[in-house]
Amino acid sequence: MNMPDPQAFASAWMQSNPLAAMMQDAGLHIKPEAMEQLKNDYLKDFGALWQEFISGKAPAISDRRFSSAAWQGNPMSAFNAAAYLLNAKFLNAMVETVEATPQQKQKIRFAVQQIIDAMSPANFLATNPEAQQKLIETKGESLTKGLANMLADMNKGHISLSDESAFEVGRNLAVTEGTVVYENPLFQLIQYTPKTATVNQVPLLMVPPCINKYYILDLQPENSLVRYAVEQGNTVFLISWSNPDKSLAGTTWDDYVEKGVIQAIRVAQDITGEDKLNMFGFCVGGTIVSTALAVLAARGEQVANSLTLLTTFLDFRDTGVLDVFVDEAQVAIREQQLKGGGLMPGRDLASTFSSLRPNDLVWNYVQSNYLKGNDPAAFDLLFWNSDSTNLPGPMFCWYLRNTYLENKLKTGKLVVAGEKVDLGKIDVPAFIYGSREDHIVPWPSAFDSLAILSGKTRFVLGASGHIAGVINSPVKNKRSYWINDSGKARTAQAWFDGATEKPGSWWPEWSTFLNDNGGKKVKAKTKPGNSRYTPIEPAPGRYVKVKAD
C-alpha cells in the first residue's frame, strides 16, 4: 500500500480552499506575496505533522476540546485534531491577508470562525473518540439517548444548556420577597420588602434590559444582586418588562422611555414621597434609563440622585463583534420587515448571541447532549439564558439604526418623547461598570460613558464577561476587579495602566456608592405601595413568567 504524499495533499487542499474561492467571488483581493508565504508555512507545518504521525509521535495539543485521554491516546484522533487546528490557523491567517475595509475584514473573520468552529472533529460522531468510546461502553444507549435529546430540543426550538426541570421562576429563581405595585401593558413595577430596620432615604429604581428577563439580577438568594441591594439597606423598585406579543407589536423606543422608565419613576416617587431616586440600568436598560433622564432634564427635571450603569453603551463607536450584524443593508431589511409593526422573535436574538460564543453555547452541548447522550447539568444562569424575550419591531429598528448603526444617541440631535436627548445634561454622580472580557459591550466602550455624563463619575472594571462579571456575589469570593480613582486617565488604556486589582466581588464598591448617595437613614416601610398604588400580586409577578412564542 502506497502512503499518501503529504506535500501533494496539502498543496491540493490549498488550491481547492473554499475560503479563497469565496473571497474571489466576493471581489476581495488576497495579497499574492502574503498568500505565497502562508502556503509555504502551511506545507512546512503539515509536513512536520505528518512525519510525527508516521513515526508514532503524538502531536502536542493544548486546545481543551481535545484534552482528554481519548483524543491524546488515539494516534489517528490526535492527528485529526492537530490537522484541524493547523487548518484553522491557516484560515484565520488567510483572512488577515485580504485587502478589505476593517468592517469587511471583521465580517469575514467572524464568518470564517463560525465555519472553523462548526467543522471541529469533536462535533461529529465519526471523528469524536470520546463519543465513540461511550457508545461502546453503553452498548448503544448513549446514541439512543442523544437522539432523544436532539428530538426534544427540536421540539423546544433551542439547545438545552441546563436541566430546565430543575428551575422555576418564583419557586427557586426570582424569590426575593416583594410585591407588584403597578402594571401597564409594557411592564410591572416590583417593590421589594425591606430586610433592614432602617434604609437609605433615597430609593433605588433598577431597570434591567428588556432584551431578556429581569431575573438575571435575582437568580438564587446567594447570587442575587437585587437581594444584595435590599440587604444593604435600600428601598428597591425594579421594572419587570413584559414579553411582547402581537398587542405590543407597534411599541416604540419612545414608549419604553415614556411609558416605561418615566412612568416607573413617577410611581416610585409617589409611593415613597421622594423626588429623587438612585437610578440603575443594566445593558440596554442603562441606555433606556439614560435616555429617560435626558428627556426629563430637557423638561427641567433632575429626578436622579445618582446613576449606576452596568455594561452599558452610551457611545456606540466600538460595538465589538456585534458590529458584524449591523450595516445599512441588514438594518434596512429589518426595517422593511418590522418597522411598521411586528415582533423580533426572542429565539432569533438568542441565536445571535449564541453565535458570538459558539463553542461554549452551541457545540459543547451538541457534543455532550447529542453525541454522548448526557443530560445537561442544572445551571441557573444558563436556564435564564434560554428564557428568551421578544422585542417590538419599531423599538428594535429604532435602536439598531440610531445607536449601533449611526451612533446618534450621544450627539444631542435625537428627539425622543418630544425632547432633544442631551446626555450631557445628566449631572449626577455616576457609577460606571464594565466587564473585562465582555464580548457584547467591550469595556473601553463602557468607559467612554465617563466623557459623556456631566457629574462626578467613577469607573470599576470587573473580571469575566457580560453576565458572569456582573453576577459575582461576595458570598463566593470569586474573581477580581480593578479600580483607579486618580481622576487623571482620559482613555480606557491609561485608566487600566494605573488601576489596582482587588480580589473578590465589586458589589461592595457599588454598595458604598449607594450609601454615599442615599441620604440619611430612615425607618423602613414594610407595607408596599400606597393608597393610589395598591398591591397587585407577589413578586416576581406574571410578566416574567410569559414565554416567547
BAMI-486451 format. One line per field, with one value per residue (C-alpha): residue in three letters; residue number from 0; x negated, y negated, z. Coordinates in Angstrom, 3 decimals, always signed. Each point is the difference from the previous one (the first is absolute). Layout:
BEGIN
type <- ALA_...
seq <- NUM_...
c1 <- X_...
c2 <- Y_...
c3 <- Z_...
END
This chain:
BEGIN
type <- MET_ASN_MET_PRO_ASP_PRO_GLN_ALA_PHE_ALA_SER_ALA_TRP_MET_GLN_SER_ASN_PRO_LEU_ALA_ALA_MET_MET_GLN_ASP_ALA_GLY_LEU_HIS_ILE_LYS_PRO_GLU_ALA_MET_GLU_GLN_LEU_LYS_ASN_ASP_TYR_LEU_LYS_ASP_PHE_GLY_ALA_LEU_TRP_GLN_GLU_PHE_ILE_SER_GLY_LYS_ALA_PRO_ALA_ILE_SER_ASP_ARG_ARG_PHE_SER_SER_ALA_ALA_TRP_GLN_GLY_ASN_PRO_MET_SER_ALA_PHE_ASN_ALA_ALA_ALA_TYR_LEU_LEU_ASN_ALA_LYS_PHE_LEU_ASN_ALA_MET_VAL_GLU_THR_VAL_GLU_ALA_THR_PRO_GLN_GLN_LYS_GLN_LYS_ILE_ARG_PHE_ALA_VAL_GLN_GLN_ILE_ILE_ASP_ALA_MET_SER_PRO_ALA_ASN_PHE_LEU_ALA_THR_ASN_PRO_GLU_ALA_GLN_GLN_LYS_LEU_ILE_GLU_THR_LYS_GLY_GLU_SER_LEU_THR_LYS_GLY_LEU_ALA_ASN_MET_LEU_ALA_ASP_MET_ASN_LYS_GLY_HIS_ILE_SER_LEU_SER_ASP_GLU_SER_ALA_PHE_GLU_VAL_GLY_ARG_ASN_LEU_ALA_VAL_THR_GLU_GLY_THR_VAL_VAL_TYR_GLU_ASN_PRO_LEU_PHE_GLN_LEU_ILE_GLN_TYR_THR_PRO_LYS_THR_ALA_THR_VAL_ASN_GLN_VAL_PRO_LEU_LEU_MET_VAL_PRO_PRO_CYS_ILE_ASN_LYS_TYR_TYR_ILE_LEU_ASP_LEU_GLN_PRO_GLU_ASN_SER_LEU_VAL_ARG_TYR_ALA_VAL_GLU_GLN_GLY_ASN_THR_VAL_PHE_LEU_ILE_SER_TRP_SER_ASN_PRO_ASP_LYS_SER_LEU_ALA_GLY_THR_THR_TRP_ASP_ASP_TYR_VAL_GLU_LYS_GLY_VAL_ILE_GLN_ALA_ILE_ARG_VAL_ALA_GLN_ASP_ILE_THR_GLY_GLU_ASP_LYS_LEU_ASN_MET_PHE_GLY_PHE_CYS_VAL_GLY_GLY_THR_ILE_VAL_SER_THR_ALA_LEU_ALA_VAL_LEU_ALA_ALA_ARG_GLY_GLU_GLN_VAL_ALA_ASN_SER_LEU_THR_LEU_LEU_THR_THR_PHE_LEU_ASP_PHE_ARG_ASP_THR_GLY_VAL_LEU_ASP_VAL_PHE_VAL_ASP_GLU_ALA_GLN_VAL_ALA_ILE_ARG_GLU_GLN_GLN_LEU_LYS_GLY_GLY_GLY_LEU_MET_PRO_GLY_ARG_ASP_LEU_ALA_SER_THR_PHE_SER_SER_LEU_ARG_PRO_ASN_ASP_LEU_VAL_TRP_ASN_TYR_VAL_GLN_SER_ASN_TYR_LEU_LYS_GLY_ASN_ASP_PRO_ALA_ALA_PHE_ASP_LEU_LEU_PHE_TRP_ASN_SER_ASP_SER_THR_ASN_LEU_PRO_GLY_PRO_MET_PHE_CYS_TRP_TYR_LEU_ARG_ASN_THR_TYR_LEU_GLU_ASN_LYS_LEU_LYS_THR_GLY_LYS_LEU_VAL_VAL_ALA_GLY_GLU_LYS_VAL_ASP_LEU_GLY_LYS_ILE_ASP_VAL_PRO_ALA_PHE_ILE_TYR_GLY_SER_ARG_GLU_ASP_HIS_ILE_VAL_PRO_TRP_PRO_SER_ALA_PHE_ASP_SER_LEU_ALA_ILE_LEU_SER_GLY_LYS_THR_ARG_PHE_VAL_LEU_GLY_ALA_SER_GLY_HIS_ILE_ALA_GLY_VAL_ILE_ASN_SER_PRO_VAL_LYS_ASN_LYS_ARG_SER_TYR_TRP_ILE_ASN_ASP_SER_GLY_LYS_ALA_ARG_THR_ALA_GLN_ALA_TRP_PHE_ASP_GLY_ALA_THR_GLU_LYS_PRO_GLY_SER_TRP_TRP_PRO_GLU_TRP_SER_THR_PHE_LEU_ASN_ASP_ASN_GLY_GLY_LYS_LYS_VAL_LYS_ALA_LYS_THR_LYS_PRO_GLY_ASN_SER_ARG_TYR_THR_PRO_ILE_GLU_PRO_ALA_PRO_GLY_ARG_TYR_VAL_LYS_VAL_LYS_ALA_ASP
seq <- 0_1_2_3_4_5_6_7_8_9_10_11_12_13_14_15_16_17_18_19_20_21_22_23_24_25_26_27_28_29_30_31_32_33_34_35_36_37_38_39_40_41_42_43_44_45_46_47_48_49_50_51_52_53_54_55_56_57_58_59_60_61_62_63_64_65_66_67_68_69_70_71_72_73_74_75_76_77_78_79_80_81_82_83_84_85_86_87_88_89_90_91_92_93_94_95_96_97_98_99_100_101_102_103_104_105_106_107_108_109_110_111_112_113_114_115_116_117_118_119_120_121_122_123_124_125_126_127_128_129_130_131_132_133_134_135_136_137_138_139_140_141_142_143_144_145_146_147_148_149_150_151_152_153_154_155_156_157_158_159_160_161_162_163_164_165_166_167_168_169_170_171_172_173_174_175_176_177_178_179_180_181_182_183_184_185_186_187_188_189_190_191_192_193_194_195_196_197_198_199_200_201_202_203_204_205_206_207_208_209_210_211_212_213_214_215_216_217_218_219_220_221_222_223_224_225_226_227_228_229_230_231_232_233_234_235_236_237_238_239_240_241_242_243_244_245_246_247_248_249_250_251_252_253_254_255_256_257_258_259_260_261_262_263_264_265_266_267_268_269_270_271_272_273_274_275_276_277_278_279_280_281_282_283_284_285_286_287_288_289_290_291_292_293_294_295_296_297_298_299_300_301_302_303_304_305_306_307_308_309_310_311_312_313_314_315_316_317_318_319_320_321_322_323_324_325_326_327_328_329_330_331_332_333_334_335_336_337_338_339_340_341_342_343_344_345_346_347_348_349_350_351_352_353_354_355_356_357_358_359_360_361_362_363_364_365_366_367_368_369_370_371_372_373_374_375_376_377_378_379_380_381_382_383_384_385_386_387_388_389_390_391_392_393_394_395_396_397_398_399_400_401_402_403_404_405_406_407_408_409_410_411_412_413_414_415_416_417_418_419_420_421_422_423_424_425_426_427_428_429_430_431_432_433_434_435_436_437_438_439_440_441_442_443_444_445_446_447_448_449_450_451_452_453_454_455_456_457_458_459_460_461_462_463_464_465_466_467_468_469_470_471_472_473_474_475_476_477_478_479_480_481_482_483_484_485_486_487_488_489_490_491_492_493_494_495_496_497_498_499_500_501_502_503_504_505_506_507_508_509_510_511_512_513_514_515_516_517_518_519_520_521_522_523_524_525_526_527_528_529_530_531_532_533_534_535_536_537_538_539_540_541_542_543_544_545_546_547_548
c1 <- +0.000_-1.458_-0.035_+1.595_-2.335_+0.620_-1.412_+2.342_+2.970_-0.780_-0.586_+3.293_+1.855_-1.522_+0.987_+3.574_+0.414_+3.661_-0.811_-2.251_+2.719_+2.613_-2.143_-0.700_+3.732_+0.636_-2.514_-2.500_-3.688_-2.539_-3.566_-1.963_-3.281_+1.721_+1.929_-3.195_-1.618_+3.056_-0.128_-3.651_+0.604_+2.985_-1.887_-2.856_+2.258_+2.141_-3.107_-1.340_+3.355_+0.082_-3.495_+1.027_+3.009_-1.826_-2.745_+2.593_-0.625_+3.108_+0.366_+0.108_+3.596_+0.932_+3.587_+2.353_+2.433_-2.600_-1.591_+1.446_-1.822_+2.368_-1.438_-3.583_-0.320_+1.344_-2.604_+2.568_+2.267_-2.954_-1.128_+3.520_+0.170_-3.475_+0.753_+3.274_-1.788_-2.645_+2.684_+1.782_-3.236_-0.539_+3.571_-0.177_-3.385_+1.418_+2.714_-2.674_-1.473_+3.233_+0.006_+3.241_+1.413_-0.176_+3.733_-0.185_-2.927_+1.843_+2.980_-2.265_-1.858_+3.279_+1.403_-3.210_-0.099_+3.586_-1.053_-3.111_+1.913_+2.726_-2.509_-1.808_-0.452_+1.443_+3.404_+0.447_+0.503_-2.260_-2.966_+0.657_-1.765_+1.645_+3.472_-1.082_-1.422_+3.235_+2.016_-1.917_+0.095_+3.785_+0.688_+1.682_+2.110_-1.902_+0.918_+3.638_+0.091_-1.823_+2.527_+2.825_-1.656_-0.352_+3.638_+1.154_-2.056_+1.387_+3.486_-1.048_-1.726_-3.321_-2.934_+0.365_-2.846_+1.278_+2.324_+3.124_+2.039_-2.233_+1.166_+3.210_+0.366_+1.645_-0.897_-3.809_-0.801_+1.115_+1.030_-0.997_+3.101_+1.953_+3.292_+1.164_+1.389_+0.649_+0.440_+0.784_-0.298_-3.735_-1.233_+0.730_-1.653_-1.191_-0.580_-2.204_+0.570_-2.645_-2.391_-1.438_+1.638_-1.268_-0.617_-1.590_+2.455_-0.610_+1.688_-1.681_+1.746_-1.544_+0.559_-1.148_-0.364_+3.243_-1.823_+0.237_+1.641_-0.737_-0.777_-3.625_-0.221_+1.908_-1.035_-0.393_-0.410_-3.769_-0.588_+2.813_-1.036_+3.551_-0.073_-3.443_+1.247_+2.936_-2.221_-2.344_+2.816_+1.679_+3.655_-0.103_+2.385_-0.551_+1.567_+1.113_+0.462_+2.782_-0.827_+1.633_+2.671_+1.923_+1.873_-3.318_-1.325_+0.203_-1.854_-2.795_-3.197_+1.921_+2.500_-2.737_-1.259_+3.294_+2.396_-2.768_-2.790_+1.560_+3.280_-1.899_-1.769_+3.351_+1.389_-3.107_+0.036_+3.665_-0.350_-3.094_+0.714_-3.552_-0.709_-3.443_-0.883_-3.214_+0.321_-1.457_-0.253_-1.515_-1.009_+2.747_+1.898_-2.773_+0.400_+3.755_-0.501_-2.521_+2.333_+2.866_-2.104_-1.068_+3.635_+0.969_-2.985_+1.233_+3.306_-1.788_+0.074_-3.018_+1.555_-3.175_-2.088_-2.550_-0.346_-1.395_-0.750_-1.127_-1.490_+1.837_-0.547_+0.518_-2.662_+0.446_-3.212_-1.498_+2.605_-2.462_+1.013_+3.680_-1.049_+0.099_+3.803_+0.535_-0.458_+2.292_+1.192_+0.824_+1.724_+2.027_+1.210_+1.129_+1.730_+1.852_+1.129_+0.780_+0.033_+3.722_+0.827_-1.061_-2.134_-3.684_+0.190_-1.882_-1.368_-1.701_-1.620_-1.101_-1.541_-1.889_-1.530_-0.815_-1.894_-2.366_-1.242_+0.918_-2.442_+1.325_+3.701_+0.579_-2.592_-0.869_+3.619_+0.269_-2.912_+1.215_+3.777_+0.226_-3.236_-0.533_+3.603_-0.641_+2.634_-0.976_-0.784_+2.177_-1.422_+2.154_-1.796_+0.295_+3.669_+0.533_-2.020_+2.527_+3.042_+0.201_+1.982_+1.575_-0.479_+2.461_-1.101_+0.174_-1.972_-2.606_-0.449_-0.344_-2.595_-2.021_-0.106_-0.443_-2.496_-1.906_+0.043_-0.119_-1.121_+2.310_+0.900_-2.999_+0.339_+2.822_+1.960_+2.398_+3.573_+1.649_+3.419_+0.098_-3.297_-3.549_-2.178_-3.117_-1.712_-2.322_+2.898_-0.096_-1.941_-0.081_-2.618_-0.369_-1.345_-1.071_-0.849_-1.562_-1.034_-3.512_+0.917_+3.341_+0.629_+3.336_-0.990_-3.812_-1.170_-1.765_+3.405_+1.557_-2.879_+0.840_+3.186_-2.164_-0.676_+3.710_+1.579_-0.464_-0.102_-2.741_-0.644_-1.705_-0.989_-0.434_-1.184_+0.958_-1.480_+1.783_+2.746_+3.248_+2.075_-2.416_-1.947_+3.133_+1.480_-2.981_+1.307_-2.332_+1.313_-2.190_-3.051_-0.832_-1.825_-1.288_+0.508_-2.078_+0.278_-1.824_+1.290_-2.841_+2.280_-2.878_+0.726_+1.610_-0.035_+0.976_-3.531_-1.481_+2.573_-0.895_-3.740_+0.444_+2.634_-0.329_+1.400_+2.099_+1.076_+3.647_+3.237_+0.462_+3.478_-1.214_-1.472_+3.452_+1.659_-2.329_+0.947_+3.718_-0.532_-1.957_+2.924_+2.820_+0.688_+0.707_+1.184_+3.774_+2.319_+0.856_+3.608_+1.137_+3.327_-0.340_+1.648_+2.353_+3.634_-0.458_-2.180_+1.286_-1.557_+0.860_-1.792_-3.151_-3.336_-1.191_+3.365_+1.615_-1.948_-3.354_+1.580_+1.315_-1.930_-0.942_+1.899
c2 <- +0.000_-3.366_-2.683_-3.289_-2.878_-2.624_-2.796_+0.883_+0.236_-3.337_-1.694_+1.341_-1.186_-3.456_-0.242_+1.172_-2.195_-1.069_-3.173_-1.266_+0.684_-1.712_-3.102_-0.166_+0.334_-2.905_-2.142_-0.050_+0.083_+2.115_-1.291_+2.487_-0.296_+0.545_+2.935_+1.582_-0.313_+1.554_+2.860_+0.704_-0.152_+2.314_+2.581_-0.064_+0.391_+2.698_+1.933_-0.105_+1.152_+2.885_+1.085_+0.044_+2.130_+2.658_+0.168_+0.665_-3.232_-1.656_-3.663_-2.601_-1.261_-2.681_-0.604_+1.051_+1.589_+2.701_+0.290_+3.344_+3.332_+1.186_-2.653_-0.017_+3.798_+0.767_-0.813_-0.492_-2.174_-2.051_-0.469_-1.038_-2.541_-1.382_-0.207_-1.796_-2.539_-0.536_-0.589_-2.388_-1.901_-0.294_-1.156_-2.679_-1.163_-0.048_-2.432_-2.467_-0.037_-1.262_-3.590_-1.301_-2.682_+0.682_+0.706_+2.371_+1.802_+0.330_+1.558_+2.413_+0.863_+0.725_+2.135_+2.001_+0.650_+1.279_+2.481_+1.017_+0.629_+1.974_+2.263_+1.150_+3.788_-0.069_-0.873_+3.264_+3.525_+1.430_-2.067_-0.417_+2.805_-0.984_+0.487_+3.241_+1.318_-0.763_+1.608_+3.235_-0.168_-0.532_+2.502_-2.645_-1.589_-3.298_-0.359_+0.807_-2.554_-2.556_+0.307_-0.366_-3.134_-1.444_+0.663_-1.539_-3.128_-0.223_-0.067_-2.701_-2.054_-0.349_+2.018_+0.869_-1.688_+0.925_+2.455_-2.080_+2.146_-1.089_-3.631_-1.954_-3.751_-0.831_+3.349_-0.012_-2.911_-3.617_+0.695_-3.264_-1.052_-2.838_-1.185_-1.177_-3.475_-1.225_+1.400_-1.148_+2.000_-0.741_+0.856_+0.910_-1.916_+2.078_-1.545_+2.251_+0.653_-1.670_+2.292_-2.663_-2.117_-3.198_-0.793_-2.720_-2.837_-0.068_+3.006_+2.122_+0.656_+2.868_+0.279_+3.302_+0.578_+0.547_+2.393_+2.769_+0.791_-2.129_+2.942_+0.097_-2.581_+2.269_+3.586_+1.941_-1.690_+0.480_-1.707_-2.549_-3.613_-1.069_+1.782_-1.437_-3.543_+0.590_+1.507_-2.990_-2.270_-1.308_-0.407_+1.810_-0.268_+2.009_-0.009_+3.406_-0.512_+1.844_+2.652_-1.721_+1.722_-1.298_-2.511_-1.841_+0.411_-3.745_-1.064_-2.529_-1.074_-3.097_+2.307_+1.823_-3.381_-1.793_+2.821_+2.112_-1.656_-3.415_+1.545_+2.259_-3.077_-1.711_+2.992_+0.428_-3.710_+0.150_+3.090_-1.215_-3.709_-0.635_-2.237_+1.467_+3.630_+1.918_+1.302_+3.283_+1.448_+3.231_+0.393_-1.436_-0.809_-2.494_-1.536_-0.382_-1.457_-2.538_-0.995_-0.441_-2.166_-2.169_-0.386_-1.081_-2.367_-1.638_-0.538_-1.646_+2.997_+1.591_+3.052_+2.026_-0.293_+2.359_+2.274_+3.527_+1.436_+3.613_+1.165_-2.770_-1.749_-3.752_-0.409_+2.698_-0.809_+3.417_+2.732_+2.866_+3.184_-1.032_-2.361_+2.953_+0.071_-3.714_-1.764_-2.045_+3.006_+2.141_-2.831_-0.908_+3.588_-0.006_-3.343_+1.335_+3.013_-1.609_-3.784_-0.244_+2.469_+3.526_+1.933_+0.815_+3.607_+0.786_+3.201_-2.050_-2.245_+3.033_+1.599_-3.203_-0.161_+3.727_-0.471_-2.366_+2.935_+3.094_+2.406_-0.829_-0.421_+2.311_+2.634_+0.915_+1.072_+1.699_+2.191_+0.665_+0.234_+1.581_+1.884_+1.300_+0.111_-1.970_-2.043_-3.644_-1.000_-2.399_-3.521_-3.007_-2.476_+2.256_+0.689_-3.772_-0.224_+2.278_-1.939_-2.352_-3.206_-1.546_-3.652_-2.315_-0.624_-3.834_-0.236_+2.490_-1.732_-3.443_+1.382_+1.673_-3.031_-2.831_+1.659_+2.925_-1.218_-3.799_-0.604_-2.981_+0.336_-1.984_-2.768_-1.956_+0.040_+2.877_-0.772_+2.447_-0.505_-3.457_-1.155_-0.339_+2.545_-1.594_+2.549_-2.743_-1.440_+3.028_-1.747_+2.502_+2.274_+3.106_+3.487_+1.557_+3.699_+2.050_+3.657_+0.645_+2.954_-1.385_+0.917_-1.859_-3.359_-0.271_-1.572_-2.969_-0.900_+0.098_-2.215_-2.530_-0.904_-1.973_-2.615_-0.377_-0.441_-3.292_+1.021_+1.529_+3.437_+3.135_+3.000_+3.551_+2.894_+3.559_+3.281_+2.428_-0.757_-1.839_+2.052_+1.948_-3.169_-1.773_+2.912_+0.467_+0.158_-0.650_+3.239_+2.129_-2.304_+0.691_-1.922_-3.538_-3.614_-3.088_-3.575_-3.207_-3.102_-2.325_-1.935_-0.503_+2.659_-1.241_+3.299_+3.525_+1.284_-2.794_+0.763_+3.697_-0.683_-1.881_+2.302_+2.222_+3.524_+1.020_+3.572_+1.030_-1.747_-3.633_-0.088_-1.552_-2.897_-0.604_+0.297_-2.705_-2.199_+0.471_-0.797_-3.138_-1.133_+1.430_-2.922_+0.514_+3.264_+0.226_+2.635_+2.666_+0.153_+3.606_-0.577_-0.097_-2.618_-2.701_-1.004_-0.747_+2.983_+3.021_+3.479_+2.039_+3.309_+1.348_-0.206_+1.148_-0.728_+1.403_-1.822_+1.673_+3.456_-0.596_+2.025_-1.305_+1.636
c3 <- +0.000_-1.030_+2.687_-1.134_-0.787_+2.717_-2.160_-2.859_+2.385_+1.629_-3.341_-1.368_+3.096_-0.405_-3.639_+0.621_+3.089_+0.079_+1.921_-2.781_-2.564_+2.185_+0.351_-3.719_-0.748_+2.365_-1.882_+2.866_-0.799_+1.844_+0.021_-2.184_+1.907_+3.342_-1.406_-1.320_+3.425_+1.627_-2.481_+0.747_+3.751_-0.276_-2.078_+2.476_+3.059_-1.593_-1.072_+3.567_+1.364_-2.463_+0.963_+3.650_-0.870_-1.993_+2.632_+2.708_+1.871_+1.432_-0.984_+2.758_+0.321_+2.523_-1.157_+2.825_-2.487_-0.648_+3.437_+1.125_-0.112_-2.728_-2.330_+1.196_+0.230_-3.476_-2.716_-2.761_+2.147_+1.210_-3.603_-1.089_+2.814_-0.767_-3.740_+0.756_+2.204_-2.676_-2.639_+2.366_+0.569_-3.747_-0.722_+2.684_-1.301_-3.507_+1.067_+1.087_-3.525_-1.530_-1.241_+1.479_+2.245_+3.750_+0.117_-2.987_+1.571_+3.310_-1.777_-1.869_+3.199_+1.776_-2.842_-0.306_+3.744_-0.136_-2.700_+1.916_+3.211_-1.788_-1.761_+3.134_+0.022_+3.523_-1.509_-1.928_+1.279_-2.726_+1.206_+3.726_+1.923_+3.306_-1.484_-1.688_+3.262_+1.850_-2.796_+0.533_+3.803_+0.085_-2.788_-2.094_+2.733_-0.186_-3.663_+0.685_+2.827_-2.122_-2.811_+2.526_+1.405_-3.490_-0.893_+3.280_-0.692_-3.528_+1.482_+2.502_-2.690_+1.811_+1.281_+3.691_+1.854_+3.455_+1.689_-0.535_+2.382_+2.882_+0.011_+0.140_+0.169_+3.307_+1.588_+0.089_-2.319_+0.514_+3.598_+1.687_+1.944_-1.561_-1.452_-3.404_+0.704_-3.555_-3.483_-3.508_-3.234_-0.185_+3.487_+3.599_+2.824_+2.948_+3.431_+2.126_+3.683_+2.216_+1.862_+2.307_+2.687_-1.628_-3.653_-2.082_-0.457_-3.773_-1.663_-2.676_-3.344_-1.969_-3.759_-1.505_-3.733_-1.902_-2.314_+2.605_+3.351_+3.066_+2.268_-1.130_+2.798_+2.388_-0.665_+3.238_+3.398_+0.126_-3.378_-0.145_-0.539_+0.865_+3.354_+0.693_-0.624_+2.345_+2.701_-0.243_+1.193_-3.144_-0.926_-3.340_-2.941_-3.192_-3.460_-1.293_-3.728_-1.791_-2.592_-3.003_-2.052_-3.012_+2.160_+0.559_-3.541_-0.639_+3.153_-0.532_+1.761_+1.132_+1.720_+1.908_+1.195_+0.712_+0.878_+1.462_+1.966_+0.507_+1.143_+2.421_+1.373_+0.595_+1.866_+2.178_+0.810_+0.965_+2.197_+1.865_+0.031_-1.263_-3.003_-0.633_-0.758_-0.381_-3.553_-1.240_-3.513_-1.289_-3.677_-2.261_+3.199_+0.726_-3.457_+0.552_+3.506_-1.281_-2.826_+2.467_+2.339_-2.949_-1.077_+3.521_+0.167_-3.215_+1.798_+2.902_+2.369_+1.654_+1.628_+0.477_+3.143_-1.528_-3.033_-0.214_-3.455_-0.330_-3.335_-1.832_-3.325_-0.240_-2.669_-2.666_-1.857_+0.767_+0.393_-0.290_-1.760_-0.145_-2.764_-2.425_+0.297_-0.588_-3.324_-2.211_-1.980_+3.043_+1.857_-3.107_-0.264_+3.636_-0.515_-3.020_+2.024_+3.348_+0.030_-0.683_+2.757_+0.785_+2.428_+0.051_+1.244_+3.169_-1.535_-2.742_+2.575_+2.014_-3.099_-0.748_+3.454_-0.021_-3.262_+1.790_+2.129_-2.042_+1.631_+3.477_-0.792_-2.989_-0.870_+3.569_+0.510_-3.397_+1.048_+3.537_-0.464_-3.455_-0.745_+3.549_+1.177_+3.183_+1.798_+0.533_+3.567_+1.988_-0.446_+0.854_-2.254_-3.060_+0.809_-0.108_-3.223_-1.734_+1.270_-2.951_-0.468_-3.089_-0.920_-1.753_-3.580_-0.015_+3.261_-1.226_-3.367_+1.605_+2.392_-2.775_-2.300_+2.474_+2.308_-1.519_-3.608_+0.252_+3.620_+0.415_+3.670_+1.235_-2.611_+1.659_-3.266_+0.613_+1.000_+2.403_+1.598_-1.540_+1.515_-1.276_+1.750_+1.479_+2.252_+1.189_+1.982_+2.321_+2.758_+2.868_+1.585_-2.184_+0.663_-3.309_-0.171_-2.807_-0.266_-1.256_-2.259_-1.151_-3.656_-0.154_+1.548_-0.228_+3.234_-1.682_-1.475_+3.469_+1.173_-2.743_+1.904_+2.453_-2.686_-0.810_+3.438_+1.851_+3.643_+2.101_-1.458_+1.254_-2.117_+1.290_-2.161_+0.868_-1.148_-2.345_-2.526_-0.610_+2.435_+2.205_+0.759_+1.212_+1.933_+2.316_+3.561_+2.950_+1.534_-2.266_+0.108_-3.659_-2.717_+0.461_-1.072_-0.761_+1.287_-0.852_+1.756_-0.982_-2.341_-2.429_-2.636_-3.200_-1.862_+0.965_-0.450_+2.109_+2.679_-0.001_+0.020_+3.273_+1.515_+3.054_-0.001_+3.000_+0.855_+0.135_-0.917_-1.054_+1.589_+3.295_-2.014_-1.476_+3.410_+1.332_-2.952_+0.752_+3.676_-0.882_-2.160_+2.092_+2.283_+3.682_+1.554_+0.499_+1.422_-2.560_-1.217_+0.063_-1.755_-3.813_-2.201_+1.239_-0.347_-3.695_-0.882_+1.865_-0.080_-3.094_+0.601_+1.662_-1.764_-2.458_-1.635_-3.146_-2.696_+0.609_-0.359_-3.530_-2.574_-3.438_-2.870
END
